[in-house]
Amino acid sequence: MRELGYRVVDLVVDHFTRIREEPAARRGRRADLEAALREPIPESGSDPGFVLDRVIREILPWTARVDHPRFFAFVPGPGNYVGFLADALTSGFNVFAGTWLGASGPAMVEIVTVDWLRQLCGLPEESGGLFVSGGSMAS
């Protein structure tokens, strides 16, 4: 786990180090991606290092980099390493913040942060809110 985890961290650090030199988006051709990725359902699991190699080589290059400094379309994302680490913690600890019973600590962070935003925006004290996964969910 550590070896694979350190490798992922190194890949993310390299990503943030080189992002300004990379294009904001790259689109793969369907025929090329079919040739690279179409295969029968695997009969058994694969070595995670091998899978990571394929993801880095054959999948991630063909994306719009929403964390790129020159990306100004669609869905923006936080383009910083701290966001990655926070996401890793959330995923690693499998936090479900849908109820107070399930995650009262994270729920309190949401309450406090929403209150800060309320204050910054000059909204009335009885205003409230919650965080959702993105603009579509918010709408």
Secondary structure as GFF3:
##gff-version 3
##sequence-region A 1 139
A	DSSP	alpha_helix	2	18	.	.	.	ID=ss1
A	DSSP	three_ten_helix	19	21	.	.	.	ID=ss2
A	DSSP	alpha_helix	30	37	.	.	.	ID=ss3
A	DSSP	alpha_helix	48	54	.	.	.	ID=ss4
A	DSSP	pi_helix	55	59	.	.	.	ID=ss5
A	DSSP	alpha_helix	81	93	.	.	.	ID=ss6
A	DSSP	alpha_helix	104	120	.	.	.	ID=ss7
A	DSSP	alpha_helix	135	138	.	.	.	ID=ss8
###
